[in-house]
Amino acid sequence: MRVVTWNLWWRFGPWAERQKAILAVLRELRPDVVGLQEVWAAGGGNLAGWLAGELGLHWTWAASDASERWQRRIGEPGVEIGNAVLSRWPVVEREVLRLPAPAEVNDGRLALYARLDAPRSQVPFFTAHLTSQLHASAIRRDQVTALAHFVAAHRTGTDFPPVVVGDFNAPPDSDEVRLFGGTRTAPVVPGQSFFDAWDYADATAASATWDPANPYVHPGLGPAARIDYIHVGGPAGPEGIGTVRGVRRAGDGPVGGVWASDHAAVVAELAGAAG
């Protein structure tokens, strides 16, 4: 099972040209499942729906209930923002979690759960987008706490471990990422832990998903960092289903003269969903 996570940078920058670049990258990757963040919907159109149609995938999405906070940044009312899942297999169950945040920074960050009806085993899949402020580690700790409980409530009834992807807006050694993983500190939910797919990468491979080499990344926000993740619940299921076979970046350069997003995508190969 090939899994991708990608923050698509909403309607910022040259979004119409970027839309074509996003499709080109995903078409080349041929993913089975994609978790997306900063997806736009406007005027009856939806970026995730359009991508799913072009790629022949099922899809589901959830809109933020605070899209107006984003709209003020681009001066374009009526454009929604949210998370989405694209899947080779049907989505048979879904639920949305509004991630907690204080009112002054609350811009409607979400986690979206989708249960995917893969031939060998149903896959509990989650895509999340955490608060982005550099000083907001405490907020993100509250958010991963809520996310971990959300995952625990939906991981039963299948041998496949939960797969949790998204833009965590925090590096691997941060309190919030370690807390969510539950292997380098006490887990939020007793007995629930997650493997970071990047731990299975080639140690020499480029891994920063937020990189000032990308012209859309503001250099004042700090050095290159790995802030986008594919987490897989451990231990792996029977016969190793859910085992990470490898991970890499994608969409980390211009396509047809335009960068697809301000984030690079993350691609991981997992064992054992398809028959």
SVG drawing of the C-alpha trace seen along z (x, -y; Angstrom):
<svg xmlns="http://www.w3.org/2000/svg" viewBox="-22 -41 46 55">
<polyline fill="none" stroke="black" stroke-width="0.4" points="0.0,0.0 1.5,-3.3 0.5,-6.1 1.0,-9.9 0.5,-12.9 0.6,-16.4 -0.2,-19.9 -1.5,-21.6 -1.1,-25.3 -4.8,-26.1 -5.4,-28.9 -2.2,-30.8 0.2,-31.8 -0.4,-30.8 -3.0,-28.2 -4.4,-27.4 -1.0,-26.6 -0.1,-24.7 -3.2,-22.6 -1.9,-21.1 1.5,-20.5 -0.1,-18.7 -2.0,-16.4 1.2,-15.7 3.1,-14.7 0.2,-12.4 -0.3,-10.9 3.4,-9.9 3.3,-8.5 0.2,-6.3 -0.8,-6.3 -3.3,-3.9 -4.2,-6.4 -3.6,-10.1 -4.1,-12.3 -4.4,-16.0 -4.4,-19.2 -5.2,-22.7 -7.6,-21.6 -9.9,-24.3 -13.5,-24.2 -15.2,-27.1 -18.0,-27.8 -19.1,-24.2 -15.6,-22.9 -13.4,-21.0 -9.7,-20.4 -9.8,-16.9 -12.8,-16.0 -11.1,-17.1 -8.0,-15.2 -10.0,-12.1 -11.8,-12.3 -8.6,-12.8 -6.9,-9.9 -9.8,-7.5 -9.9,-7.4 -12.6,-7.6 -12.6,-10.6 -14.0,-12.3 -13.4,-15.7 -14.2,-17.8 -14.4,-21.6 -13.1,-23.8 -15.7,-25.8 -13.4,-28.8 -12.6,-29.2 -13.3,-32.9 -10.1,-33.4 -8.2,-32.0 -10.3,-34.0 -9.1,-37.3 -5.5,-36.3 -6.2,-36.2 -9.2,-38.6 -11.4,-35.9 -14.6,-35.2 -16.4,-32.0 -13.4,-29.7 -13.4,-26.9 -10.4,-25.0 -10.3,-21.5 -8.7,-18.0 -9.4,-15.2 -8.7,-11.6 -8.3,-10.1 -8.4,-6.3 -8.1,-3.4 -10.7,-1.7 -14.2,-2.8 -14.6,-4.9 -17.1,-3.0 -16.9,-5.2 -15.8,-8.7 -15.8,-11.1 -14.3,-14.5 -12.5,-15.8 -12.2,-19.6 -8.7,-19.9 -8.7,-22.1 -7.1,-25.5 -7.6,-28.8 -9.9,-31.3 -7.1,-33.7 -5.4,-31.2 -8.3,-28.9 -8.5,-28.7 -10.5,-25.4 -7.8,-22.8 -9.1,-19.3 -8.5,-15.6 -10.4,-13.5 -10.9,-9.7 -11.8,-7.5 -12.1,-3.7 -11.0,-2.2 -12.4,1.1 -9.2,2.7 -9.4,6.3 -7.3,7.9 -8.2,5.8 -10.0,2.5 -7.6,-0.4 -8.3,-3.0 -6.8,-6.1 -6.5,-9.6 -5.2,-12.9 -4.6,-15.8 -3.4,-19.5 -2.0,-20.9 -1.7,-24.6 1.3,-26.2 2.6,-29.0 6.2,-28.4 5.5,-29.1 2.4,-26.8 3.9,-23.5 1.6,-23.4 -1.4,-23.8 -0.1,-21.0 0.3,-18.8 -3.4,-19.3 -4.2,-18.5 -2.2,-15.3 -3.8,-14.2 -7.2,-14.6 -6.0,-13.0 -4.6,-9.9 -7.9,-9.4 -9.7,-9.9 -7.6,-7.2 -8.1,-4.8 -11.9,-5.1 -11.7,-4.0 -8.9,-1.4 -11.0,1.7 -12.6,4.2 -9.6,4.7 -6.2,6.3 -4.6,3.3 -3.0,0.9 -4.1,-2.8 -2.3,-5.0 -2.1,-8.7 -0.7,-11.2 -0.5,-15.0 1.2,-18.3 2.1,-18.4 4.0,-21.7 6.6,-20.4 10.0,-18.6 10.6,-15.0 12.2,-15.9 9.4,-18.2 7.3,-17.4 4.2,-17.0 5.6,-14.5 7.2,-12.4 4.0,-12.5 1.9,-11.3 4.4,-8.5 4.4,-7.1 7.7,-5.3 10.1,-8.0 7.7,-9.1 4.6,-7.8 1.8,-7.4 -1.4,-9.4 -3.5,-6.2 -2.0,-3.3 -0.7,-0.6 -1.1,-2.8 2.1,-3.7 3.1,-4.8 6.1,-4.3 7.3,-7.3 7.8,-6.0 10.8,-8.3 12.7,-6.1 12.8,-3.5 14.2,-5.9 17.7,-6.0 19.7,-8.0 21.3,-10.0 18.0,-10.9 16.7,-14.4 13.8,-14.5 12.9,-18.2 9.3,-18.8 9.5,-22.5 12.5,-23.9 13.6,-27.5 14.9,-26.1 11.2,-26.2 10.4,-29.8 7.0,-29.7 8.7,-29.1 9.4,-32.3 13.1,-32.1 12.2,-34.0 10.3,-31.0 13.5,-29.1 15.7,-26.5 14.6,-23.4 12.6,-21.0 10.7,-17.7 7.2,-18.6 5.0,-16.2 4.5,-12.6 3.2,-9.2 2.6,-7.4 1.7,-3.7 0.3,-2.1 2.4,0.6 3.0,3.4 2.2,4.4 -0.7,6.8 -0.7,10.5 1.9,11.4 3.4,7.9 0.5,6.0 1.2,2.3 5.0,2.8 6.9,-0.2 8.9,0.8 10.4,-2.6 9.7,-6.3 10.8,-9.4 9.9,-12.9 8.1,-13.9 6.9,-17.1 10.2,-18.7 11.0,-20.6 9.3,-22.6 6.9,-20.9 6.5,-22.7 8.2,-25.7 6.0,-25.9 6.3,-24.4 3.2,-22.4 3.0,-23.5 5.1,-25.1 5.4,-21.6 7.0,-18.5 4.9,-15.4 5.8,-12.3 5.5,-8.8 5.6,-5.5 5.3,-1.9 3.3,0.3 2.8,4.0 -0.5,5.9 -3.7,4.0 -4.4,5.2 -5.2,8.8"/>
</svg>
